[in-house]
Amino acid sequence: MQDNTKVYLIGSGIAALASAVYLNKDAGIAGENIYILEKDSVAGGACDGSGDVNEGFLVRGGRMHEAHYACYWDLLSNIPSLEDENISVTEESFAFSKKYVSNAKARLLKDAKKVDLSSYGLSLKQQAKLVELTFVPEIILNNKRIEDWFDQEFFDTNYWYIWSTMFAFQKWSSVAEMRRYMKRFIHLVDGLYKLGGIMRTKYNQYDSVIRPLRRYLEDKGVHFQMNTEVVDIDFNLSADKHTATVIHLKNKDEIVLAKDDYLFITNGSITESTDVGSWSSAPKLKGIDSSASWLLWKKLAKKHEIFGNPDPFCDNVDLQKWYSFTATLKDSTFHDYMQEFTGNVDGTGGLVTMTDSNWLMSIVIARQPHFPNQPQDVKIFWGYALYPDRKGNFVDKTMAECNGEEILEELYGHLKIQDLMKPITKAGKINCLPVAMPFIDSLFMPRKLGDRPDVIPKGATNFAFLGQFAEVEKDCVFTVEYSVRTAQMAVYGLFDTNKEVIEVYDSIHNPKYLVAAMKALSR
């Protein structure tokens, strides 16, 4: 490596930001020689959070945290927190989660009443299939769906309602990914019904994680080139060596890679082509034509098989999409009601799912404030639904057709609080922003080994893939841990750092967790 080595990172999600940290800290790359090329005007990828009290706050979704995200917490242990630079983001998050412990008392609802979760409702056959799934080789599950593995009655169990809404799995999702989740999170199964072991950041993940990361990197001299779209990459592809040579930008500029330069590529995106609606208008569902990262990956895949195959992940939007919404309330009536009804103080309950919702709607009331610029007398909550093409139970529209007001009308109907909330709505104290995300579940689509490229493809001399659509053996997509792990693999694999990638937490081989999980499944 030369002192003039430059590294270019396509995308500014947490995988790219983590890579920049490790490149500087462990590989010795000067911050001013690291360039983050981002199509959008805001960094952070899927770890987002925006808005204000007047326009409405917005989070497209939240990423699950737990104590055994070894790579993630290692990364953030180096990053001073947003509001107190004397403590790290890791320290702040562990302290916050210790203060507000997850213990959901109303995880599932039906007819506006709490569902008894003393049993997961699994038959002996279904229990056996879950156990069997953790032991079969992944390769025999190529392209198989969850519904190919279980009987149809499985999808009416408490276990499935809890599992599917917590992780956003669908019946048609990859059973190989479900297998990875079972193995990776077996230590959480015992307390899954109450969200036991789930951790949270102090604020939304943009303010609690991305802003501190960006500040840290900019202080090191890292360049953030926003509104910079990469449309193609040239490679010198030979029999046994593959080298990235030129980065092509949408504005027709080119970045020619010198012999000591490197390129890290975030291929694919779960939040690309997002559209935000309003109180009075529904969001529009966009397609792949507006998605820079998917179009780039498709171009790369045509060049060589080492670049993987994006098609299973992006070519069926109707099976990959779901819709979320964020409500901003200049009133505490809703939150007061939910606290009394659920028995959970805000920040301790997590997901509340309406099992009789045609949309399969869930909401989350985070600890308030969820944004640093959120006034004390303003409340927010987030929700989503897995079946947006079904008509509502109380609104004669699909969720996809609904504006923010109609989505809340549907929610109030399920909770039987229409009369309670009517005067609040009439007084104009509520806003709700719905969001359409065409690729949000794309990482769970049935696939085969090889569809995701290796982080460092065989023969790659100066490039790596990052994020949710690069292959990491044993770990689970749709987690921040997966993204940060790809960053460690890329940096430690391409550079001489004397550092090893932290191993995936191996709870599946811990007898204590296995016994607890088996007991829980049989309840």
C-alpha positions in Angstrom: 0.0 0.0 0.0 1.3 3.5 -0.9 0.7 6.7 1.0 -1.3 8.0 -2.0 -3.7 5.1 -2.0 -7.3 6.3 -2.5 -10.4 4.3 -1.6 -13.8 5.1 -3.2 -17.0 3.8 -1.6 -20.2 3.7 -3.5 -23.1 4.4 -1.2 -23.2 5.9 2.3 -25.2 3.3 4.2 -23.7 2.0 7.5 -21.6 -0.6 5.6 -19.8 2.1 3.7 -19.5 4.3 6.8 -18.1 1.4 8.8 -15.6 0.6 6.0 -14.4 4.2 6.1 -13.8 3.9 9.9 -11.9 0.7 9.6 -9.9 1.9 6.5 -8.7 4.9 8.5 -8.3 3.3 11.9 -7.0 -0.2 11.0 -5.7 0.0 7.5 -4.0 3.4 7.9 -5.7 5.1 5.0 -5.6 8.9 5.5 -9.1 10.3 5.8 -8.5 12.8 3.0 -7.9 9.8 0.7 -11.3 8.2 1.4 -14.2 9.2 -0.9 -17.9 8.3 -0.2 -19.9 8.7 -3.4 -23.6 9.0 -2.5 -26.5 9.4 -5.0 -28.8 11.1 -2.4 -28.4 14.3 -0.4 -28.5 12.5 3.0 -26.1 9.8 4.2 -27.2 6.7 6.1 -29.1 4.5 3.7 -31.8 2.5 5.5 -30.8 4.0 8.9 -32.8 7.1 8.5 -34.8 9.7 10.4 -36.0 13.1 9.4 -38.6 15.9 9.7 -39.8 18.3 12.2 -43.0 19.1 14.2 -44.5 21.2 11.4 -43.9 19.0 8.4 -44.1 15.7 10.4 -41.4 13.4 11.6 -40.5 10.4 9.4 -38.7 7.1 9.9 -39.0 4.6 7.1 -38.2 1.7 9.4 -36.1 0.6 12.4 -33.3 -1.9 12.6 -33.3 -4.4 15.4 -30.5 -4.4 17.9 -29.3 -7.0 20.4 -26.3 -7.4 22.7 -24.5 -9.9 20.5 -24.0 -7.7 17.4 -20.3 -7.9 18.0 -19.1 -6.1 14.8 -21.7 -3.3 15.2 -21.0 -2.5 18.8 -17.2 -2.8 18.1 -17.6 -0.1 15.4 -19.7 2.2 17.6 -17.4 1.8 20.6 -15.0 4.1 18.7 -17.6 6.8 17.9 -18.5 9.6 20.3 -22.3 9.9 20.9 -24.3 12.7 19.3 -24.8 14.7 22.5 -22.0 13.6 24.8 -18.6 13.2 23.2 -17.2 11.7 26.5 -19.1 8.4 25.9 -19.4 6.2 22.8 -22.5 5.4 20.9 -22.1 1.8 22.2 -22.0 3.0 25.8 -25.0 5.3 25.3 -27.0 2.5 23.7 -26.3 -0.1 26.3 -27.1 2.4 29.1 -30.3 3.4 27.4 -31.4 -0.2 26.8 -30.6 -1.0 30.4 -32.9 1.8 31.6 -35.7 1.0 29.2 -35.9 -2.8 29.1 -38.0 -4.5 26.4 -40.9 -6.4 28.0 -43.8 -6.2 25.7 -47.1 -6.9 27.4 -49.4 -6.5 24.4 -47.3 -8.0 21.6 -50.4 -9.4 19.7 -53.9 -8.1 19.6 -57.2 -9.4 18.3 -60.5 -7.6 18.4 -58.7 -4.8 20.4 -57.8 -7.3 23.2 -54.4 -8.8 24.1 -53.8 -12.3 22.8 -52.7 -14.9 25.4 -49.1 -15.7 24.6 -48.5 -18.4 27.2 -48.2 -20.7 24.2 -46.7 -20.2 20.8 -49.5 -22.5 19.5 -47.2 -24.9 17.6 -48.1 -28.5 17.0 -45.5 -31.3 17.6 -45.0 -31.6 13.8 -44.4 -27.8 13.5 -42.0 -27.9 16.4 -40.1 -30.7 14.7 -40.0 -28.8 11.4 -38.5 -25.7 13.1 -35.8 -27.9 14.8 -35.1 -29.7 11.6 -34.7 -26.4 9.7 -31.8 -25.5 12.0 -29.9 -28.6 11.0 -30.4 -29.1 7.3 -27.6 -27.8 5.0 -28.5 -24.4 3.4 -27.7 -25.6 -0.1 -30.8 -27.9 -0.2 -33.0 -24.8 0.5 -32.0 -23.0 -2.7 -34.9 -20.9 -4.1 -37.3 -22.5 -1.5 -40.0 -20.4 0.2 -41.0 -20.7 3.9 -44.4 -21.9 2.7 -42.6 -24.8 1.0 -41.3 -26.0 4.4 -44.3 -25.7 6.8 -47.9 -26.7 6.6 -50.5 -23.9 6.1 -51.7 -24.1 9.8 -48.2 -22.9 10.8 -49.1 -19.5 9.5 -52.0 -19.1 11.9 -49.9 -19.7 15.0 -48.8 -17.1 17.6 -45.2 -18.0 16.7 -45.6 -17.1 13.1 -47.4 -13.8 13.9 -44.6 -12.9 16.3 -41.8 -14.0 14.1 -43.1 -12.6 10.8 -43.9 -9.2 12.1 -40.8 -8.8 14.2 -38.4 -9.6 11.3 -40.7 -8.8 8.3 -40.8 -12.3 6.9 -43.6 -13.3 4.5 -44.9 -16.8 3.6 -43.1 -16.5 0.3 -39.8 -15.3 1.9 -36.6 -17.5 1.6 -36.7 -20.4 4.0 -32.9 -20.3 3.9 -32.9 -16.9 5.5 -35.4 -18.1 8.1 -33.0 -20.9 8.9 -30.2 -18.4 9.4 -32.4 -16.4 11.7 -33.3 -19.5 13.7 -29.6 -20.4 14.2 -28.4 -16.8 14.7 -31.1 -15.8 17.2 -31.9 -19.0 19.0 -31.0 -17.3 22.3 -33.9 -14.9 21.8 -36.6 -17.5 21.1 -37.5 -18.0 24.8 -38.4 -14.3 25.2 -39.5 -13.6 21.7 -43.2 -13.1 22.7 -42.2 -10.1 24.9 -39.3 -8.9 22.7 -36.9 -9.9 25.4 -33.3 -9.1 24.7 -34.1 -6.4 22.1 -32.0 -3.2 22.4 -32.6 0.3 21.2 -30.7 3.5 20.5 -31.5 6.7 22.4 -33.0 8.3 19.3 -33.8 7.1 15.8 -30.9 5.5 14.1 -30.0 8.4 11.9 -29.5 10.7 14.8 -28.1 8.1 17.2 -25.8 6.3 14.8 -25.4 7.9 11.3 -24.9 11.5 12.5 -22.1 10.6 15.0 -20.4 8.4 12.4 -20.5 11.1 9.7 -19.1 13.7 12.2 -16.3 11.3 13.2 -15.4 10.6 9.6 -15.5 14.3 8.5 -13.3 15.2 11.5 -10.8 12.6 10.0 -11.0 14.3 6.6 -13.2 11.8 4.8 -14.9 13.3 1.7 -18.7 13.0 1.4 -19.6 13.6 -2.2 -23.4 13.8 -2.1 -25.7 13.8 -5.1 -23.1 11.8 -7.0 -24.5 8.8 -8.9 -22.4 6.0 -10.2 -23.8 4.5 -13.3 -21.2 1.9 -14.3 -17.8 0.5 -13.5 -15.1 -0.8 -15.8 -13.1 -3.9 -14.9 -10.1 -5.6 -16.3 -11.4 -9.2 -16.1 -8.9 -12.0 -16.8 -8.9 -15.7 -16.1 -7.7 -15.4 -12.5 -7.5 -11.7 -11.7 -10.1 -9.0 -11.7 -9.4 -5.3 -11.3 -11.7 -2.3 -11.2 -10.3 0.4 -13.4 -12.8 3.2 -14.0 -15.9 4.6 -12.2 -18.5 6.3 -14.4 -20.7 9.0 -13.0 -24.1 10.1 -14.2 -22.8 13.6 -15.0 -20.4 11.9 -17.5 -17.3 12.4 -15.3 -15.0 9.5 -14.8 -12.8 8.5 -11.9 -9.8 6.5 -13.1 -8.5 4.2 -10.5 -4.7 4.2 -10.1 -2.8 1.0 -9.4 -2.9 1.4 -5.7 -6.6 2.6 -5.5 -9.5 0.5 -4.2 -13.2 0.5 -4.7 -16.0 -0.7 -2.3 -19.4 -1.2 -3.9 -22.7 -1.3 -2.1 -24.8 -3.4 -4.4 -28.6 -3.2 -4.1 -30.6 -1.2 -1.6 -33.8 -1.9 0.4 -34.8 1.8 0.6 -34.1 2.8 -3.0 -37.1 4.4 -4.9 -38.9 5.2 -1.7 -41.8 7.6 -2.0 -43.4 9.6 0.8 -47.1 10.5 0.8 -48.8 12.9 3.1 -51.9 13.3 5.3 -54.0 13.8 2.2 -52.2 11.8 -0.5 -51.0 8.2 -0.8 -47.4 7.5 -1.7 -46.6 6.3 -5.3 -45.0 2.9 -5.8 -41.9 3.3 -8.0 -40.1 0.6 -9.9 -36.5 -0.3 -10.7 -36.2 2.4 -13.4 -35.7 4.9 -10.6 -33.2 2.8 -8.7 -29.6 3.6 -9.3 -28.1 0.9 -7.1 -30.2 -1.9 -8.6 -29.5 -0.7 -12.2 -25.8 -0.5 -11.4 -25.7 -4.1 -10.0 -27.6 -5.4 -13.1 -25.0 -3.9 -15.3 -22.2 -5.4 -13.3 -23.8 -8.8 -13.3 -23.7 -8.9 -17.1 -20.0 -8.5 -17.0 -19.1 -11.7 -15.0 -20.6 -14.3 -12.7 -18.5 -13.2 -9.8 -20.8 -10.1 -9.5 -23.8 -12.3 -8.5 -27.3 -12.1 -9.8 -29.6 -9.3 -8.7 -32.7 -10.5 -10.4 -34.2 -12.7 -7.6 -33.9 -9.7 -5.3 -35.4 -6.9 -7.4 -37.6 -8.3 -10.2 -40.8 -8.9 -8.3 -41.7 -5.7 -6.5 -45.2 -6.9 -5.6 -43.6 -9.6 -3.3 -40.8 -7.3 -2.0 -42.7 -4.2 -1.1 -44.4 -3.0 2.1 -45.6 0.3 3.4 -44.8 2.1 6.6 -46.1 5.3 8.3 -45.0 7.8 10.9 -47.5 9.7 13.0 -46.7 13.0 14.6 -49.1 14.1 17.3 -49.3 17.5 19.1 -51.3 15.8 21.8 -50.6 12.9 24.2 -54.1 11.2 24.1 -53.0 8.3 21.9 -49.8 7.6 23.8 -51.6 7.9 27.2 -54.2 5.4 26.0 -51.7 2.9 24.7 -49.6 3.1 27.9 -52.7 2.4 30.0 -54.0 -0.3 27.7 -50.7 -2.2 27.1 -49.1 -1.7 30.5 -45.9 -0.5 28.8 -44.2 2.8 29.3 -43.1 4.2 25.9 -39.9 2.6 24.9 -40.5 -0.7 26.7 -43.2 -2.3 24.6 -42.0 -2.5 21.0 -44.2 -4.0 18.3 -47.9 -4.2 18.8 -49.5 -6.3 16.0 -53.2 -6.5 15.1 -53.5 -10.1 14.1 -57.0 -9.6 12.7 -55.9 -6.8 10.4 -56.2 -7.5 6.7 -53.1 -5.5 6.2 -51.3 -7.3 9.2 -50.6 -3.9 10.7 -48.1 -3.3 13.5 -47.1 -0.2 15.4 -44.1 0.8 17.6 -44.1 3.4 20.3 -40.5 4.3 20.9 -39.2 6.1 23.9 -40.1 9.8 23.6 -38.5 11.9 22.3 -37.5 9.8 19.3 -35.8 12.8 17.6 -33.5 15.4 19.3 -35.6 18.2 17.8 -38.9 16.8 19.0 -40.6 19.1 21.5 -41.7 17.6 24.9 -45.4 18.0 24.1 -45.1 16.3 20.7 -45.4 12.5 20.4 -44.6 10.2 17.5 -45.1 6.6 16.6 -44.2 4.3 13.7 -46.1 1.5 12.0 -46.0 -0.8 9.0 -48.0 -3.5 7.3 -47.0 -6.6 5.4 -50.0 -6.9 3.1 -50.6 -3.5 1.6 -52.6 -4.8 -1.4 -55.5 -6.0 0.7 -58.5 -3.8 1.5 -58.7 -2.6 5.1 -61.2 -3.8 7.7 -62.4 -0.3 8.4 -61.3 1.6 5.3 -62.6 0.4 1.9 -59.2 0.8 0.3 -55.9 -1.1 0.1 -53.2 0.3 2.3 -51.3 1.2 -0.9 -54.2 3.5 -1.9 -54.5 5.2 1.5 -53.2 8.6 2.6 -52.0 9.2 6.1 -55.4 10.1 7.5 -57.0 6.9 6.2 -54.2 4.7 7.6 -54.8 6.1 11.1 -58.5 5.7 10.6 -57.9 2.0 10.0 -55.6 1.8 13.0 -58.1 3.5 15.3 -60.7 1.0 14.1 -58.6 -2.0 15.2 -58.0 -0.4 18.6 -61.6 0.7 18.9 -60.6 4.3 19.7 -62.3 6.2 16.9 -64.4 8.3 19.2 -61.4 9.0 21.4 -59.2 10.3 18.6 -61.9 12.1 16.5 -61.6 15.4 18.3 -57.8 15.3 18.2 -57.9 14.7 14.5 -60.6 17.4 14.0 -58.4 19.9 15.9 -55.6 19.3 13.4 -53.2 18.0 16.0 -52.2 14.9 14.0 -50.1 14.3 10.9 -49.2 11.0 9.3 -46.7 10.4 6.6 -47.1 7.1 4.7 -44.2 5.6 2.8 -44.0 3.1 -0.2 -40.9 1.0 -0.2 -40.7 -1.3 -3.3 -37.5 -3.2 -2.3 -37.7 -3.3 1.5 -38.2 -7.1 1.7 -36.0 -7.8 -1.4 -33.2 -9.3 0.8 -35.6 -12.1 2.0 -36.6 -13.2 -1.5 -35.9 -16.9 -2.3 -32.4 -17.2 -3.8 -29.6 -19.7 -4.3 -26.0 -19.6 -3.1 -24.1 -17.4 -5.5 -26.9 -14.9 -6.2 -25.2 -12.6 -3.6 -21.6 -11.9 -4.7 -18.8 -12.7 -2.2 -17.6 -9.6 -0.2 -14.3 -10.1 -2.0 -14.9 -12.1 -5.1 -12.4 -14.7 -6.1 -9.6 -13.0 -8.0 -10.6 -9.5 -7.0 -7.4 -7.4 -6.6 -8.8 -4.0 -5.6 -12.5 -4.1 -5.0 -15.1 -5.5 -2.6 -18.9 -5.6 -2.2 -20.6 -4.3 0.9 -24.0 -4.4 2.6 -27.1 -6.6 2.6 -26.5 -8.1 -0.8 -23.0 -9.4 -0.3 -22.6 -12.9 0.9 -21.7 -13.5 4.6 -21.8 -17.1 5.7 -23.9 -17.7 8.9 -25.0 -14.1 9.5 -28.5 -12.6 8.9 -29.5 -10.0 6.4 -31.8 -7.1 7.4 -29.5 -6.4 10.3 -27.0 -3.6 10.9 -24.6 -6.3 12.1 -24.6 -7.9 8.7 -23.6 -4.6 7.0 -20.8 -3.8 9.5 -19.5 -7.4 9.2 -19.2 -6.9 5.4 -17.1 -3.8 6.1 -14.7 -5.7 8.4 -14.4 -8.5 5.8 -13.7 -6.1 3.0 -11.1 -4.0 4.9 -9.4 -6.8 6.7 -9.4 -9.0 3.6 -7.9 -6.4 1.2 -5.5 -4.7 3.5 -2.7 -6.0 5.8 -4.2 -4.9 9.2 -3.3 -7.8 11.5 -7.0 -7.8 12.5 -9.5 -10.6 12.3 -13.2 -10.3 11.5 -15.1 -10.9 14.7 -16.9 -14.2 14.7 -20.7 -14.6 14.4 -22.2 -15.2 17.9 -22.6 -19.0 18.0 -25.7 -19.4 20.2 -27.0 -22.4 18.3 -24.3 -24.5 19.9 -24.9 -23.3 23.5 -26.9 -26.0 25.4 -28.5 -23.4 27.7 -30.1 -21.5 24.8 -31.1 -24.7 23.0 -32.9 -26.1 26.0 -34.7 -22.8 26.7 -35.7 -22.5 23.0 -37.1 -26.1 22.9 -39.1 -25.5 26.1 -40.5 -22.3 24.7 -41.5 -23.9 21.3 -43.3 -26.7 23.1 -45.4 -24.4 25.4 
